[in-house]
Amino acid sequence: MKKTLLKNANIVNENSVFESDMLLQGERITKIATDISDDHATVIDLNGKHLLPGIIDDQVHFREPGLTHKGDIASESRAAIAGGITSYMEQPNTVPQTTTIKKLEKKFELGAKHSFANYSFPFGGTNDNLEELKKLDKKACSGVKLFLGSSTGNMLVDDETVIERIFKNTDMVISAHCEDEETIKQNLARYQDEYGDDIPIKYHPRIRSADACYLSSSKAIELAKKTGARLHVFHLSTGRETELFRNDIPLKDKKITAEVCIHHLWFSDADYATQGTLIKWNPAVKTAVDREKLWKALLDDRLDVIATDHAPHTLEEKDNVYTKAPSGGPLVQHALPAILEKYHDGQISLEKITEKMCHNPSMLFQVEKRGYIREGYFADLTVVDLNSPWQVSKENIAYKCGWSPFEGNRFRSKITHTFVNGHLAYVNGNWSDERRAKRMTFDRG
């Protein structure tokens, strides 16, 4: 088996940063120690760069099958590894939707054929597929996804009896998009009465309001407590919602967890004036006060995971009146450089970034032998140069849709190398044509 020796790395792992060498053999990390030598290994001198576990992104939309004019598994997984993301969980609102076991396995076939990063696909719950969900092998995929508020590719689950039955009938992680649909409909109708379809984008966070988010997430949490379900609330966007989560127990003992996304940590409603529909997401980007409270909850461990909710649309689709412009934006290539800006600003440590983007997704979803730098684990690794400024431009954007909400931003840190299962998949702006990605497995009894 091929050996690779990484020399002079600053390893960021399990709440520490330390200088070390690392030996990779085949797909695995075989040795972590100072001053390793091996005459049969290819040597890469990292010259003091920082070495992180490969990021596990628990929420992306790569648009395949059926919506591949926006993005596809190949294009978006390539962009992901350029951003240091080595594993992802791609959501079920494609065409067709991933709401049967047969469709789920078809999607895994697409992943095996096209993906440059490790992959899993959650099963999409609906108002009428509970019996199919019951047949699902809990080791077969990352978990179950429920849209408790409608979003791109309407998979709204709005029958409360069905929701409770789903909560009672799976031991898998239930990841939920929480926005109250009735509240949103009423808000939208109010603004449509005044503006028609051309509603000013600044009203998006009032239509998909903080109340809509809190009402839905609090109901879901109440039901999870009642049924004992394992609930993970996706993309928190409000300060009020952070009060629903605990930090007085370790993550391994939590039954109810939460994720926050890069865009809710970076943007605020003040940015609609310049970014327009490019930052139209569901849930909406809200106030600077909400953003501040999200950061506080992230740092005090009420929020467990940082993800992207990567969701590409074309610029032509985005350049529409409010009611016709889709929600979502591309983020996987720029998520880590963006959060590293907050490290440079003294807002978050490298250790905490690694915890929230690598360790915690692994623990929360029980991913097998990924998300940590440990001997015997898969060699999914991200190398970062913290002192290599660059600017996001059309020329270096890897997304199929060809744009980024970060276009024009100057980042101080650059991903220089990404290893996927021991294979150097990306180095200094160049991708390997070889696909060494694997279907993620899960350590569930």
Backbone hydrogen bonds, N-H to C=O, Kabsch-Sander energy under -0.5 kcal/mol:
donor,donor_aa,acceptor,acceptor_aa,energy
4,T,24,L,-2.3
5,L,42,T,-3.2
6,L,4,T,-0.6
6,L,22,M,-3.2
7,K,5,L,-0.6
7,K,44,I,-2.4
9,A,20,S,-2.3
10,N,49,K,-2.7
11,I,9,A,-0.8
11,I,18,F,-2.8
12,V,51,L,-2.7
13,N,11,I,-0.6
13,N,16,S,-2.4
16,S,13,N,-0.7
18,F,11,I,-2.1
20,S,9,A,-2.4
21,D,33,A,-2.5
22,M,6,L,-2.4
23,L,31,K,-2.8
24,L,4,T,-3.3
24,L,22,M,-0.5
25,Q,28,R,-2.3
26,G,2,K,-3.1
28,R,25,Q,-1.8
29,I,377,Y,-2.6
30,T,23,L,-2.8
30,T,28,R,-0.6
31,K,23,L,-1.5
33,A,21,D,-1.3
41,A,38,D,-1.5
42,T,3,K,-2.4
43,V,41,A,-0.5
44,I,5,L,-2.9
46,L,7,K,-2.6
46,L,44,I,-0.7
48,G,8,N,-2.8
49,K,46,L,-2.1
50,H,384,V,-2.5
51,L,10,N,-2.5
52,L,50,H,-0.5
52,L,382,T,-3.2
54,G,380,D,-2.5
55,I,84,G,-2.1
56,I,357,M,-2.3
57,D,55,I,-0.6
57,D,87,S,-2.7
58,D,56,I,-0.7
60,V,89,M,-1.8
61,H,310,H,-2.6
67,L,63,R,-1.9
70,K,67,L,-2.0
71,G,67,L,-0.8
76,E,72,D,-2.7
77,S,73,I,-1.8
78,R,74,A,-1.8
79,A,75,S,-1.9
80,A,76,E,-1.9
81,I,77,S,-2.0
82,A,78,R,-1.5
83,G,79,A,-0.9
83,G,80,A,-0.8
84,G,81,I,-1.2
85,I,80,A,-2.6
86,T,55,I,-1.6
86,T,84,G,-0.7
87,S,55,I,-1.7
88,Y,118,N,-1.8
89,M,57,D,-1.8
90,E,88,Y,-0.5
90,E,120,S,-2.3
91,Q,60,V,-2.9
94,T,92,P,-1.8
95,V,65,P,-2.5
98,T,92,P,-2.1
99,T,97,Q,-2.0
104,L,100,T,-2.2
105,E,101,I,-2.4
106,K,102,K,-1.8
107,K,103,K,-1.8
108,F,104,L,-1.9
109,E,105,E,-1.8
110,L,106,K,-1.6
111,G,107,K,-2.3
112,A,108,F,-2.5
113,K,109,E,-1.6
114,H,110,L,-2.5
115,S,111,G,-2.3
118,N,86,T,-2.7
119,Y,438,K,-1.5
120,S,88,Y,-1.2
123,F,143,G,-2.7
124,G,98,T,-3.1
125,G,123,F,-0.6
125,G,145,K,-2.7
129,N,126,T,-0.6
133,L,129,N,-2.3
134,K,130,L,-2.2
135,K,131,E,-0.7
135,K,132,E,-1.0
136,L,133,L,-1.4
140,A,137,D,-2.4
144,V,173,V,-2.8
145,K,123,F,-2.9
146,L,175,S,-2.8
147,F,155,M,-0.6
148,L,146,L,-0.9
148,L,177,H,-2.3
157,V,147,F,-2.9
158,D,156,L,-0.7
160,E,158,D,-0.8
163,I,159,D,-2.4
164,E,160,E,-2.1
165,R,161,T,-1.9
166,I,162,V,-2.6
167,F,163,I,-2.5
168,K,164,E,-1.7
169,N,165,R,-1.1
169,N,166,I,-0.8
174,I,230,R,-3.1
175,S,144,V,-3.2
175,S,173,V,-0.7
176,A,232,H,-2.3
177,H,146,L,-2.6
178,C,176,A,-0.7
179,E,177,H,-0.7
180,D,212,A,-1.7
181,E,148,L,-0.5
181,E,179,E,-0.6
184,I,180,D,-1.9
185,K,181,E,-2.5
186,Q,182,E,-2.2
187,N,183,T,-2.3
188,L,184,I,-2.9
189,A,185,K,-2.4
190,R,186,Q,-1.7
191,Y,187,N,-1.9
192,Q,188,L,-2.7
193,D,189,A,-2.0
194,E,190,R,-0.8
195,Y,191,Y,-2.9
196,G,192,Q,-2.3
198,D,195,Y,-0.9
199,I,197,D,-1.5
203,Y,200,P,-2.2
204,H,201,I,-2.2
206,R,203,Y,-1.3
207,I,203,Y,-2.0
208,R,204,H,-2.9
209,S,207,I,-1.4
213,C,209,S,-1.9
214,Y,210,A,-2.7
215,L,211,D,-2.7
216,S,212,A,-1.6
217,S,213,C,-2.8
218,S,214,Y,-2.6
219,K,215,L,-1.4
220,A,216,S,-2.4
221,I,217,S,-2.4
222,E,218,S,-2.3
223,L,219,K,-2.3
224,A,220,A,-2.4
225,K,221,I,-2.4
226,K,222,E,-1.8
227,T,223,L,-2.5
228,G,224,A,-2.2
229,A,224,A,-0.7
231,L,229,A,-0.9
231,L,255,K,-1.8
232,H,174,I,-2.9
233,V,257,T,-2.7
234,F,176,A,-2.4
234,F,232,H,-0.6
236,L,259,E,-2.8
242,T,238,T,-0.8
242,T,239,G,-0.7
243,E,239,G,-0.5
243,E,240,R,-1.4
244,L,241,E,-2.2
245,F,242,T,-1.4
253,D,250,P,-1.7
254,K,251,L,-1.6
257,T,231,L,-2.5
259,E,233,V,-2.3
260,V,305,V,-2.7
262,I,307,A,-1.8
264,H,261,C,-0.6
265,L,261,C,-1.2
265,L,262,I,-0.6
266,W,262,I,-1.2
267,F,263,H,-2.2
269,D,286,K,-2.0
271,D,268,S,-2.2
272,Y,269,D,-1.1
273,A,270,A,-0.7
274,T,271,D,-0.8
275,Q,271,D,-2.9
276,G,272,Y,-1.8
278,L,275,Q,-1.8
279,I,276,G,-1.4
280,K,277,T,-1.9
281,W,279,I,-0.9
284,A,208,R,-0.5
291,R,287,T,-2.3
292,E,288,A,-2.3
293,K,289,V,-2.1
294,L,290,D,-2.4
295,W,291,R,-2.3
296,K,292,E,-2.1
297,A,293,K,-2.3
298,L,294,L,-2.3
299,L,295,W,-2.5
300,D,296,K,-1.7
301,D,298,L,-1.0
302,R,297,A,-2.0
303,L,297,A,-1.9
304,D,258,A,-2.1
305,V,258,A,-1.3
306,I,356,K,-1.8
307,A,260,V,-1.9
309,D,59,Q,-1.9
310,H,59,Q,-0.8
311,A,329,G,-2.6
318,K,314,T,-2.3
319,D,315,L,-2.1
320,N,318,K,-2.2
323,T,197,D,-1.6
324,K,321,V,-1.5
325,A,321,V,-1.7
328,G,280,K,-3.1
334,H,331,L,-1.1
335,A,331,L,-1.3
338,A,334,H,-2.0
339,I,335,A,-2.4
340,L,336,L,-2.4
341,E,337,P,-1.0
341,E,338,A,-0.6
342,K,338,A,-0.8
343,Y,339,I,-1.1
344,H,340,L,-2.4
345,D,341,E,-1.7
346,G,343,Y,-1.8
347,Q,342,K,-2.9
348,I,342,K,-0.9
353,I,349,S,-2.2
354,T,350,L,-2.4
355,E,351,E,-2.1
356,K,352,K,-2.5
357,M,353,I,-2.1
358,C,354,T,-1.8
359,H,354,T,-1.9
360,N,355,E,-3.1
362,S,358,C,-1.5
363,M,359,H,-2.5
364,L,360,N,-3.2
365,F,361,P,-2.1
366,Q,362,S,-0.6
367,V,362,S,-2.2
368,E,441,T,-2.8
369,K,367,V,-0.6
370,R,367,V,-0.5
374,R,372,Y,-0.9
376,G,29,I,-3.7
377,Y,374,R,-2.0
378,F,369,K,-2.0
379,A,27,E,-3.3
380,D,378,F,-2.1
381,L,379,A,-0.7
381,L,419,F,-1.7
382,T,52,L,-2.8
383,V,417,H,-2.9
384,V,50,H,-3.2
385,D,414,K,-2.9
386,L,384,V,-0.7
388,S,385,D,-0.6
388,S,412,R,-1.8
390,W,411,F,-2.3
392,V,409,N,-2.5
396,N,393,S,-1.3
397,I,393,S,-0.7
397,I,394,K,-0.7
402,G,399,Y,-1.0
407,E,404,S,-1.7
408,G,392,V,-2.6
409,N,406,F,-2.9
411,F,390,W,-2.6
411,F,409,N,-0.6
414,K,385,D,-2.3
416,T,383,V,-2.2
416,T,414,K,-0.6
417,H,383,V,-1.0
418,T,426,Y,-2.3
419,F,381,L,-2.8
420,V,423,H,-2.6
421,N,419,F,-0.5
422,G,379,A,-2.4
423,H,420,V,-1.7
425,A,418,T,-1.8
425,A,423,H,-1.4
426,Y,418,T,-1.5
427,V,430,N,-2.7
428,N,416,T,-2.8
430,N,427,V,-1.4
432,S,425,A,-2.5
436,R,434,E,-0.6
437,A,115,S,-0.5
440,M,119,Y,-2.5
443,D,366,Q,-2.9
444,R,442,F,-1.7
